[in-house]
Amino acid sequence: MMNYFIKQNEIGLRYIEFNDENVFLHWHNDYETRETIGGIFPFTRNTFREICRSCNEPYPYNIWFAVCEDDKLIGIAGLHSVKYVQRNAELAILIGEKSDRHRGKGRIVIDLIEEYAFGTLALHRLYALVYAYNCPAMKFFEACDWNLEGIMQEAVYWNYHFCDVAMWAKLNSKNGLEAKIINNL
């Protein structure tokens, strides 16, 4: 049994370990996957090892999660560009095995990360940058009750084209309620 720090039903999040390296590199260096998540540069073994080392920092700038189902690694997720004072971070999620996608697992991962980000780290805002042509991801964030804040036109370059990027965000609604309660005391 894996050592999860947060879990819901059969889906759990744990820190990335060195033995995840081959699977991680396979997912992140897959052309089709890179096209949907914006992986411009290939991931190397050194890149992966640096990610593992950075998870040990006291207040990491990037927090990476191994996503497991029944102790099997099925994806990678993370909170990136974590700003502890401004209390926001960019969310990234990848269900690596194509056969595991579109089965509700991503929704559970989002719920777990929101719980950790808002409840443990006391972040106020999460955001995600999505290539606008990635229709499944656009529908996913909408279904997860995230707000489409806007479209950055021709913001990234991929495969000989400039592409639009959608900015999705979710605010910690519980935080606002707690503030109102405290102010009314």
N, C-alpha and C positions, 0 to 999 in steps of 0.2 A: 504494500500500500504506500502510495506517495505521501509526501509531507506537504499538504496544501495549507495555504494560509487563509484561503477563503474558498468555499465550495457551496454549490447548490445542486441537489440531486446528484446526477452522475458527472457533472461538469465541475472541474476544480482548477484553480490557478495556483501555480507555484513559481518559484524563481527559476530562471533558465539555468541549466547545468551544462558543464562541458560535454557530457555525453549526448546532448541534444544537437551537437554541431552538424552532423551529416544531414539530418532531416531539415534543420534550419537552412542550411546552405542549399539544399535541393529546392525548397520552396522559394526562397528569395532569389534564386538564380534562374528560375523557370521563366521563360520569355513571356508567356501569356499572363502569368501572375504579376510580373514586373510591369507589364503594360497597364494593368488595372490599378496597381498601388503606387506607381510612379517610381519604381526602382531604377534610377538612371545608371548607377554604378553597380557592378557586381559585388556581392559580398564575398569576402575571402575568409580563410581560417583566422587570420589575424584580426579582422573586423569582428568576427564572432567572439573571439577570446577577449577582446577589449570590452565588448558588451557585457560579458560575464564578469569581468573585473569591476566594471563601473557600477554594477549592482551592489557592491559592498561599500560604497561611499555613504557617509551619514545622511546627506540630503542629496540624493542623486538627481541629476538634470534629466535623465531618462530612466524610467522604471519599466523593465521588460518582464513579461509574464509568459510562462509556458502554459498553454491551455490543454488540459487533459480531460479525456472522457474514459471513465473506468480505468484509470492509470495509463492510458495510451495517449501519447502526444498527438494532438490533432490540430494545433494552431499556435500562433504567437500573437500576443497583444501587448500594448504598452501605453504608458503615459509619457509623452515626450515634451521637451521644453517646459518642464515643471517649474512654475514660478510660485514659490512658497509665500512670498510677500503679497503679490497680486492675486494669489490663490486661483490660478488657472493652469491648464495643461492641455496639450493636444492628445487626443485619443487615436490610437491606431489598432486595427484588428485584422487578422488574417486567419481564416480557417484554411489550413494548408492543403489538406486532402480534398480534392475536388468532389469526391463522393460524399463528403461530410457537409458540404455547403448547401444552403437553402433547406435546412432541416430544423431550424429553430435554435441551433446551438449558439449562433452568434448573438441572439437575443439574450440568452442566459449569460454569456460572457459580458455583454454590455451592462446587464444588471449587476453582476459581480464587481465590475470595475467602477461603476457609479457608486456602489455601496462603499467600496474601499476609498475612492477619491473624495467623496463627500463626507462619509462617516468617520474615516480614520485620518485622512490627510487634511480634512477641513477645507478642501478646495471649494470654490464657489462656482466655477465655470469650467466646463469641458467643451472642447471644440474639435472638429474633424474636418480635414481638407480632403475633398473627394473630386476626382476627375469627373467633370460633368457628363461625359459620355459613358461613365460606368453606371448604367441604369439600375442594375441590381443593388449597388451600394446606395444610390440615391433613394430607392424605395425602402431599403433597410432602415436608414436613419429616420425617414419619415414614419415608418411603422413603429420605431422605438421612441416616438414622441419627441424627437429632436427638432429644433427650429432651423429652417433654412434662412440664414442671415443675409445671404447674397451670393452673387456670382462674380468672380474675378475673371474678366475677359482676357483670353489669350495669355494666361498667367504662367503656363508651363510649356515646355517644348518636348515633344515625344514623337519619334518616328516621322520626321520631316514635317510636322505640323505643330502649330501653337494650339493649345487646348485651354478651354475654360475650366476653372476650378470652383466648386461649390463650397461654401463655408457653412457647416452645420454646427449647432451649439446646443448645449443643455445647461441650464442654471440649476443650482441646488435650491429647489423650492422650499425644502425644510429649513434651510438657513434663514430665509426671509421670515418665515413663520416664527422661528425662535427669536429673531430680532424684535418682532412686533410684541411678543410676549414679554421680553425683557424691558422694552421701552414703556410698557403699560404697567409695570410693577410700581 
